[in-house]
Amino acid sequence: MSNDNSNNEESRSEQSAQSSSMSKIVGTNQYGRGAKSDGQDTNSNEAPTRILTEDADAIVIYFSRSGNTENLVRMIQGQINADILELTISHPYPEDYDETIARANQERENQEFPEINTEIPDLSQYERVYLVYQTWAMSLSHPIISFLENYGELLDGKIIYPFSSNAGYGEGDSLERIQELLPNSSIEQSFSIEDKDVISSQEEVADWLTND
Ligand SMILES: Cc1cc2nc3c(=O)[nH]c(=O)nc-3n(C[C@H](O)[C@H](O)[C@H](O)COP(=O)(O)O)c2cc1C
């Protein structure tokens, strides 16, 4: 982790993925069990999203393997003024669903979660953090566990809005895990939606964003 981000002017106004590319909704006809990915955790055709400005007081932090969570992020982006940081890992999950499950099972068994390779910026300007993730094994997905284990202290004192997608079984114990990993943050009411309903959820997302 770099310690001198605050002195680096360039890092405060980055936009490695254009807003225009963030506004499109990725169509997919595969959800839940069996959902393939592009083998690069949504990044085979575009750079990981990194929209950082000097004046935003909110940031959306997310990971997405097969695109559902990224679509949710696009919907949030349409509703609020927030910076966006997409987390990536050193070794992306396989395109194949079953291979991904096998790897995730192994990670969970060993309690060894994937290495985050995103350069995490100075987060001190943000009061609100929209943590956008997916249910894995009825808990928090592994890249998010890894992020919170390694960078959770940067979220001390902030208000966290948990926002997730799942394959129909809900958010499991992910909220408890978030609270455990972020003991000094305030966790607000969560929003979780089934993957196949994400694209038609604009209204629900808007309601949730305005009802806090
Ligand atoms: C390794 C793995 C484990 C999963 N475990 C669950 C689960 O326990 N419950 C559930 O409802 N969905 C589960 N899912 C489905 C995802 O939560 C769901 O498809 C989500 O929308 C994927 O988000 P993404 O497309 O942003 O990666 C799992 C998916 C994967 C790859």
The ligand as a MOL file (V3000), in Angstrom:
LIG
                    3D

  0  0  0     0  0            999 V3000
M  V30 BEGIN CTAB
M  V30 COUNTS 31 33 0 0 0
M  V30 BEGIN ATOM
M  V30 1 C -18.2000 -18.6780 -5.3250 0
M  V30 2 C -19.6570 -18.2630 -5.3530 0
M  V30 3 C -20.4800 -18.5430 -4.2620 0
M  V30 4 C -21.8170 -18.1240 -4.2700 0
M  V30 5 N -22.5920 -18.3820 -3.1710 0
M  V30 6 C -23.8790 -17.9290 -3.1500 0
M  V30 7 C -24.7230 -18.1460 -2.0010 0
M  V30 8 O -24.3080 -18.7440 -0.9960 0
M  V30 9 N -25.9890 -17.6640 -2.0290 0
M  V30 10 C -26.4990 -16.9850 -3.1070 0
M  V30 11 O -27.6490 -16.5610 -3.0700 0
M  V30 12 N -25.7110 -16.7580 -4.2020 0
M  V30 13 C -24.4340 -17.2150 -4.2570 0
M  V30 14 N -23.6440 -16.9770 -5.3680 0
M  V30 15 C -24.2210 -16.2250 -6.4980 0
M  V30 16 C -23.8010 -14.7630 -6.4940 0
M  V30 17 O -23.9680 -14.1620 -5.2190 0
M  V30 18 C -24.6430 -13.9390 -7.4690 0
M  V30 19 O -24.7310 -14.5480 -8.7270 0
M  V30 20 C -24.0790 -12.5270 -7.5960 0
M  V30 21 O -25.0220 -11.7140 -8.2660 0
M  V30 22 C -22.7480 -12.4940 -8.3430 0
M  V30 23 O -22.2870 -11.1870 -8.4170 0
M  V30 24 P -21.2430 -10.7160 -9.5310 0
M  V30 25 O -21.8820 -11.0170 -10.8810 0
M  V30 26 O -21.0790 -9.2590 -9.3140 0
M  V30 27 O -19.9970 -11.4850 -9.3200 0
M  V30 28 C -22.3400 -17.4350 -5.4060 0
M  V30 29 C -21.5050 -17.1880 -6.4980 0
M  V30 30 C -20.1840 -17.6130 -6.4970 0
M  V30 31 C -19.3100 -17.3520 -7.6910 0
M  V30 END ATOM
M  V30 BEGIN BOND
M  V30 1 1 1 2
M  V30 2 1 2 3
M  V30 3 2 2 30
M  V30 4 2 3 4
M  V30 5 1 4 5
M  V30 6 1 4 28
M  V30 7 2 5 6
M  V30 8 1 6 7
M  V30 9 1 6 13
M  V30 10 2 7 8
M  V30 11 1 7 9
M  V30 12 1 9 10
M  V30 13 2 10 11
M  V30 14 1 10 12
M  V30 15 2 12 13
M  V30 16 1 13 14
M  V30 17 1 14 15
M  V30 18 1 14 28
M  V30 19 1 15 16
M  V30 20 1 16 17
M  V30 21 1 16 18
M  V30 22 1 18 19
M  V30 23 1 18 20
M  V30 24 1 20 21
M  V30 25 1 20 22
M  V30 26 1 22 23
M  V30 27 1 23 24
M  V30 28 2 24 25
M  V30 29 1 24 26
M  V30 30 1 24 27
M  V30 31 2 28 29
M  V30 32 1 29 30
M  V30 33 1 30 31
M  V30 END BOND
M  V30 END CTAB
M  END
